Amino acid sequence: MTSFRAAVVQFEATPDDTAANLRTVERLAREAVGDGARLVVFPELCLLGYWHLRRHTAARLHELASPADGPLIGQVLALAQKLGAGIGAGFLEESGGTLFNSYAVCLPDGQVHVHRKLHAFEHEAIASGSTYTVFDTPWGFRAGVLICWDNNLVENVRITALLGATVLIAPHQTGGTKSRSPYGMKPIPLPVWENRETDPAGVEEAFNGPNGRGWLMRWLPARAHDNGLFVLFSNGVGRDDDEVRTGNAMILDPYGRIVAETPVPAESVVTADLDLDLVPLSTGRRWLRGRRPDLYAPLTHPTGTELDPRAARFSPDPVQVEGLADQQDPLAPSRILWKVDQ
């Protein structure tokens, strides 16, 4: 068995305090490495905090942002080299006057791989990235990074797998969000979190219910299974401005099975061994070989209904259900999505 030990972390970031968050990252990274982990995955924007950023001015965001080659990520890289393990952490990046919700994977050999969230919606001043991030690791496998909502759009995970990734690093800030969908996630009342000491059963029920773990189980295992990937899911936990993140850090194998997770509604490190030999014969990998790319042209053709990430995330309008053929040719039968020349 070709085995690799990895860890995913959940913690509550201190808003706008990179020094405090770096101390937390170092403490928990040392705990994970002490348990044998060679790659430690922290949450989205964990070095700065997340949901409160939407309340800042653009000028303030620029003050808080860091370049990918600056001292903030330099400290994460130094820690990775000191511990001899990879460390992934989310930060607000500034590059050429543009802001990105970014994630740096710092490797012990000195490499730093930075992914910019493809579907950023946190603030109108934060731009979306435009490239996929897949790279070779010192441990013999190829890894990819997708941040939070990137993972919800199924095309992104499929492309990451097609680019050769067998381990997907998936940092999040999710759970307890206000979805406009009638059966989507709903907020968890702040008192549930604030009263966790006196009512531990209440917070555990909320975090592992339909607005936390229950929502993840609707889709996250499918991303792993359908693409033959290990998924390293990290998340915030606790209060995040006026919302509550539910943690639920977990590691999934290429069959969509949960290898390890935590039900604890608190700071936690989840460590597990990845059996990399599961990938080649996994169902998802065999399905990838059965694809028919000649059928998939509709994936690259705009329907005219697309919105930018912020508008798509926050629009209150219902989505009109229309086929691509209806958009391009009103006379085409609605049941036909695309015609392939024989």
C-alpha positions as a printed NumPy array, in Angstrom:
array([[  0.   ,   0.   ,   0.   ],
       [  1.256,   3.436,  -0.958],
       [  0.22 ,   5.503,   2.027],
       [  0.402,   9.223,   2.716],
       [ -0.627,  10.876,   5.977],
       [ -2.505,  14.173,   5.754],
       [ -4.432,  16.41 ,   8.117],
       [ -7.302,  18.871,   7.766],
       [ -7.913,  21.581,  10.332],
       [-10.871,  23.612,  11.492],
       [-10.474,  26.736,  13.622],
       [-12.066,  30.103,  14.309],
       [ -9.984,  32.881,  12.762],
       [ -9.45 ,  36.208,  14.528],
       [-10.687,  38.966,  12.177],
       [ -7.913,  41.127,  10.688],
       [ -5.237,  39.728,  13.024],
       [ -2.733,  37.826,  10.897],
       [ -0.271,  37.526,  13.799],
       [ -2.821,  35.752,  16.009],
       [ -3.942,  33.514,  13.173],
       [ -0.353,  32.626,  12.289],
       [  0.196,  31.554,  15.889],
       [ -2.853,  29.297,  15.636],
       [ -1.644,  27.865,  12.333],
       [  1.766,  27.108,  13.818],
       [  0.319,  25.493,  16.948],
       [ -2.103,  23.275,  15.04 ],
       [  0.419,  22.457,  12.307],
       [  2.823,  21.227,  14.978],
       [  0.042,  19.094,  16.448],
       [ -0.755,  17.577,  13.05 ],
       [  2.882,  16.924,  12.158],
       [  3.393,  15.422,  15.599],
       [  0.69 ,  12.938,  14.633],
       [  2.595,  12.058,  11.475],
       [  0.93 ,  14.355,   8.918],
       [  3.086,  15.439,   5.992],
       [  0.497,  17.826,   4.547],
       [ -1.685,  20.065,   6.732],
       [ -4.683,  21.827,   5.175],
       [ -6.097,  24.95 ,   6.843],
       [ -9.33 ,  26.803,   5.899],
       [-10.08 ,  29.471,   3.332],
       [ -8.875,  32.983,   4.304],
       [ -7.818,  31.62 ,   7.689],
       [ -4.931,  34.075,   8.012],
       [ -7.258,  37.101,   7.94 ],
       [-10.816,  35.982,   8.601],
       [-13.593,  35.735,   6.071],
       [-17.171,  36.969,   6.201],
       [-16.453,  40.294,   7.91 ],
       [-14.359,  41.354,   4.909],
       [-17.509,  42.241,   3.005],
       [-18.032,  45.142,   5.425],
       [-14.618,  46.699,   4.746],
       [-13.949,  49.392,   2.186],
       [-11.814,  48.513,  -0.792],
       [ -9.09 ,  50.749,   0.612],
       [ -9.087,  48.817,   3.881],
       [ -8.876,  45.506,   2.033],
       [ -5.797,  46.731,   0.197],
       [ -4.252,  47.654,   3.547],
       [ -4.915,  44.139,   4.872],
       [ -3.847,  42.239,   1.739],
       [ -0.458,  40.611,   1.21 ],
       [  1.522,  39.703,  -1.911],
       [  2.078,  36.005,  -2.468],
       [  5.832,  36.516,  -2.182],
       [  5.59 ,  38.764,   0.876],
       [  6.462,  38.181,   4.543],
       [  3.09 ,  36.666,   5.521],
       [  3.312,  33.662,   3.213],
       [  7.062,  33.687,   3.795],
       [  6.374,  32.846,   7.432],
       [  4.099,  29.967,   6.43 ],
       [  6.797,  28.676,   4.075],
       [  9.429,  28.933,   6.805],
       [  7.175,  26.908,   9.107],
       [  6.647,  24.261,   6.408],
       [ 10.389,  23.935,   5.92 ],
       [ 11.038,  23.822,   9.65 ],
       [  8.444,  21.088,  10.195],
       [  9.307,  19.215,   6.997],
       [  5.656,  19.179,   5.916],
       [  3.389,  20.941,   3.459],
       [  1.102,  23.636,   4.867],
       [ -1.843,  25.179,   3.043],
       [ -3.388,  28.434,   4.271],
       [ -5.841,  30.983,   2.893],
       [ -5.043,  34.692,   2.622],
       [ -6.123,  37.902,   0.9  ],
       [ -3.687,  38.459,  -1.944],
       [ -2.75 ,  41.749,  -3.58 ],
       [ -1.113,  41.56 ,  -6.987],
       [ -0.6  ,  44.536,  -9.269],
       [ -3.359,  46.467,  -7.54 ],
       [ -5.876,  43.602,  -7.778],
       [ -7.224,  41.638,  -4.812],
       [ -7.808,  37.885,  -4.777],
       [ -9.165,  35.334,  -2.325],
       [ -6.092,  33.102,  -2.5  ],
       [ -4.667,  29.951,  -0.988],
       [ -0.96 ,  29.172,  -0.659],
       [  0.346,  25.627,  -0.415],
       [  3.87 ,  25.888,   0.99 ],
       [  6.005,  22.788,   0.544],
       [  9.071,  21.767,   2.531],
       [ 11.231,  21.843,  -0.602],
       [ 10.649,  25.604,  -0.855],
       [  7.932,  25.602,  -3.511],
       [  4.817,  27.74 ,  -3.04 ],
       [  1.726,  27.118,  -5.149],
       [ -0.965,  29.821,  -5.033],
       [ -4.559,  29.313,  -6.151],
       [ -6.899,  32.257,  -6.71 ],
       [-10.556,  31.461,  -6.077],
       [-12.271,  31.058,  -9.432],
       [-15.683,  32.18 ,  -8.186],
       [-15.035,  34.941,  -5.645],
       [-18.104,  36.724,  -4.283],
       [-16.989,  38.039,  -0.885],
       [-16.524,  41.689,  -1.905],
       [-16.901,  43.629,  -5.131],
       [-13.225,  44.617,  -4.866],
       [-12.053,  40.99 ,  -4.796],
       [-11.519,  39.585,  -8.278],
       [-11.914,  35.988,  -9.388],
       [ -8.941,  33.957, -10.559],
       [ -8.79 ,  32.493, -14.048],
       [ -6.495,  29.473, -13.826],
       [ -6.575,  26.009, -12.318],
       [ -3.919,  25.065,  -9.807],
       [ -2.52 ,  21.545, -10.131],
       [  1.05 ,  20.659,  -9.197],
       [  3.421,  17.804,  -8.481],
       [  4.294,  17.221,  -4.839],
       [  7.488,  15.893,  -3.269],
       [  5.541,  12.781,  -2.255],
       [  4.911,  11.41 ,  -5.722],
       [  1.324,  12.475,  -6.346],
       [ -0.225,  15.476,  -8.054],
       [ -2.428,  17.801,  -5.989],
       [ -5.003,  20.414,  -6.931],
       [ -6.608,  23.302,  -5.062],
       [-10.176,  24.589,  -5.263],
       [-11.524,  27.125,  -2.766],
       [-15.01 ,  26.762,  -1.301],
       [-17.553,  27.648,  -4.025],
       [-15.087,  26.482,  -6.683],
       [-15.957,  22.978,  -5.504],
       [-19.692,  23.451,  -5.909],
       [-19.405,  23.896,  -9.669],
       [-18.844,  20.347, -10.829],
       [-16.82 ,  21.302, -13.906],
       [-13.992,  22.63 , -11.745],
       [-13.441,  19.36 ,  -9.902],
       [-13.631,  17.353, -13.115],
       [-11.058,  19.585, -14.825],
       [ -8.776,  19.358, -11.789],
       [ -8.917,  15.568, -12.046],
       [ -8.309,  15.665, -15.801],
       [ -5.203,  17.769, -15.143],
       [ -3.848,  14.855, -13.146],
       [ -4.686,  15.683,  -9.528],
       [ -5.388,  12.696,  -7.299],
       [ -5.586,  14.722,  -4.08 ],
       [ -7.869,  17.757,  -3.952],
       [ -7.118,  20.392,  -1.316],
       [-10.515,  21.95 ,  -0.583],
       [-10.41 ,  24.814,   1.959],
       [-13.802,  26.282,   2.897],
       [-15.738,  28.742,   5.008],
       [-19.169,  27.184,   4.92 ],
       [-22.07 ,  25.801,   6.889],
       [-24.836,  27.964,   8.275],
       [-24.963,  30.287,   5.279],
       [-28.119,  32.025,   4.147],
       [-29.175,  30.201,   1.005],
       [-32.036,  31.529,  -1.108],
       [-32.906,  27.995,  -2.128],
       [-35.897,  26.726,  -0.12 ],
       [-34.097,  23.514,   0.833],
       [-30.551,  24.892,   0.91 ],
       [-28.539,  25.856,   3.976],
       [-29.987,  28.214,   6.544],
       [-28.227,  30.262,   9.231],
       [-27.493,  28.774,  12.622],
       [-28.602,  31.229,  15.343],
       [-25.629,  32.862,  17.065],
       [-26.917,  31.883,  20.56 ],
       [-26.503,  28.21 ,  19.584],
       [-22.747,  28.82 ,  19.3  ],
       [-22.525,  31.237,  22.205],
       [-24.288,  28.755,  24.517],
       [-22.153,  25.779,  23.481],
       [-20.748,  25.331,  26.981],
       [-24.145,  25.132,  28.644],
       [-25.887,  23.323,  25.777],
       [-23.29 ,  21.137,  23.996],
       [-25.976,  18.851,  22.581],
       [-27.671,  21.794,  20.882],
       [-24.57 ,  22.956,  19.037],
       [-23.607,  19.406,  18.021],
       [-27.079,  18.83 ,  16.622],
       [-26.944,  22.09 ,  14.662],
       [-23.451,  21.511,  13.258],
       [-24.149,  17.95 ,  12.193],
       [-27.673,  18.663,  10.93 ],
       [-29.028,  19.867,   7.57 ],
       [-27.28 ,  23.247,   7.777],
       [-23.856,  21.717,   8.397],
       [-22.73 ,  18.144,   7.817],
       [-26.08 ,  17.157,   6.337],
       [-25.648,  19.705,   3.568],
       [-22.093,  18.539,   2.836],
       [-23.281,  14.956,   2.472],
       [-25.532,  15.99 ,  -0.401],
       [-22.592,  16.747,  -2.679],
       [-19.083,  16.481,  -1.211],
       [-18.737,  12.658,  -1.424],
       [-19.871,  12.84 ,  -5.052],
       [-16.994,  15.163,  -5.951],
       [-14.535,  12.589,  -4.629],
       [-16.313,   9.534,  -6.025],
       [-17.136,  10.82 ,  -9.503],
       [-13.585,  12.016, -10.155],
       [-11.531,   9.394,  -8.314],
       [ -9.968,  11.921,  -5.935],
       [ -9.061,  12.149,  -2.293],
       [-10.684,  15.307,  -0.926],
       [ -9.111,  17.169,   1.992],
       [-11.974,  19.305,   3.307],
       [-11.028,  21.976,   5.843],
       [-13.396,  24.602,   7.191],
       [-13.854,  27.413,   9.641],
       [-15.684,  26.71 ,  12.878],
       [-17.556,  29.049,  15.181],
       [-18.547,  32.66 ,  14.772],
       [-17.751,  34.315,  11.455],
       [-19.11 ,  37.872,  11.651],
       [-22.908,  37.383,  11.81 ],
       [-22.848,  33.738,  10.714],
       [-21.683,  30.487,  12.298],
       [-19.349,  28.073,  10.486],
       [-19.909,  24.415,  11.235],
       [-16.449,  22.847,  10.939],
       [-17.096,  19.214,   9.903],
       [-13.466,  18.846,   8.75 ],
       [-13.072,  15.535,   6.938],
       [-10.981,  13.467,   4.57 ],
       [-12.712,  11.487,   1.825],
       [-11.296,   8.738,  -0.369],
       [-11.774,   8.259,  -4.147],
       [-14.911,   6.204,  -3.498],
       [-16.543,   9.071,  -1.631],
       [-16.109,   7.297,   1.692],
       [-15.225,   9.345,   4.754],
       [-11.833,   8.165,   5.981],
       [-11.798,  10.459,   9.008],
       [-13.839,  13.389,  10.312],
       [-14.667,  15.309,  13.459],
       [-18.152,  15.875,  14.876],
       [-16.654,  18.258,  17.444],
       [-18.04 ,  21.83 ,  17.263],
       [-14.679,  23.338,  18.155],
       [-11.103,  23.746,  16.962],
       [ -9.909,  20.364,  15.733],
       [ -7.258,  18.52 ,  13.724],
       [ -8.304,  15.477,  11.675],
       [ -5.51 ,  13.174,  10.531],
       [ -5.706,  10.113,   8.295],
       [ -3.655,   7.876,   6.013],
       [ -4.47 ,   8.126,   2.303],
       [ -4.181,   4.796,   0.507],
       [ -3.062,   6.188,  -2.854],
       [ -3.368,   2.751,  -4.445],
       [ -7.158,   3.236,  -4.365],
       [ -7.035,   5.82 ,  -7.149],
       [ -6.218,   3.833, -10.334],
       [ -9.139,   1.413, -10.128],
       [-11.608,   3.772,  -8.448],
       [-15.013,   4.101, -10.08 ],
       [-14.449,   7.752, -10.905],
       [-11.162,   7.093, -12.689],
       [-12.785,   4.39 , -14.808],
       [-15.628,   6.764, -15.593],
       [-13.12 ,   9.384, -16.735],
       [-11.853,   6.929, -19.354],
       [-15.404,   6.402, -20.57 ],
       [-15.991,  10.065, -21.31 ],
       [-17.008,  11.248, -24.797],
       [-15.549,  14.731, -25.129],
       [-17.154,  15.143, -28.562],
       [-20.499,  15.388, -26.752],
       [-19.456,  18.105, -24.331],
       [-19.289,  21.217, -26.519],
       [-22.285,  22.727, -24.648],
       [-20.064,  23.065, -21.575],
       [-17.961,  25.665, -23.381],
       [-20.792,  27.612, -25.012],
       [-22.436,  30.446, -23.054],
       [-26.206,  30.162, -22.785],
       [-26.634,  33.877, -22.253],
       [-27.919,  33.32 , -18.711],
       [-24.51 ,  33.32 , -16.979],
       [-23.86 ,  35.808, -14.186],
       [-20.663,  36.916, -12.5  ],
       [-19.981,  35.083,  -9.205],
       [-21.346,  37.849,  -6.947],
       [-24.548,  38.216,  -8.924],
       [-25.018,  34.454,  -9.125],
       [-24.419,  34.082,  -5.385],
       [-26.666,  36.905,  -4.211],
       [-29.344,  37.33 ,  -6.882],
       [-32.837,  36.917,  -5.397],
       [-34.318,  36.071,  -8.791],
       [-35.364,  32.495,  -9.6  ],
       [-33.397,  30.789, -12.361],
       [-35.298,  30.221, -15.576],
       [-34.906,  26.589, -16.63 ],
       [-34.086,  26.636, -20.323],
       [-32.082,  24.269, -22.493],
       [-29.075,  25.365, -24.506],
       [-30.865,  24.475, -27.733],
       [-33.705,  26.797, -26.766],
       [-31.171,  29.609, -26.274],
       [-29.453,  29.108, -29.624],
       [-32.274,  27.938, -31.862],
       [-35.881,  28.611, -30.804],
       [-37.101,  26.04 , -33.337],
       [-34.972,  23.202, -31.966],
       [-36.79 ,  20.616, -29.832],
       [-36.25 ,  21.473, -26.182],
       [-35.349,  17.87 , -25.403],
       [-32.245,  18.078, -27.606],
       [-29.362,  19.744, -25.842],
       [-26.773,  19.412, -28.592],
       [-26.419,  17.556, -31.882],
       [-23.213,  15.703, -32.635],
       [-22.273,  15.247, -36.277],
       [-21.882,  11.574, -37.139]])
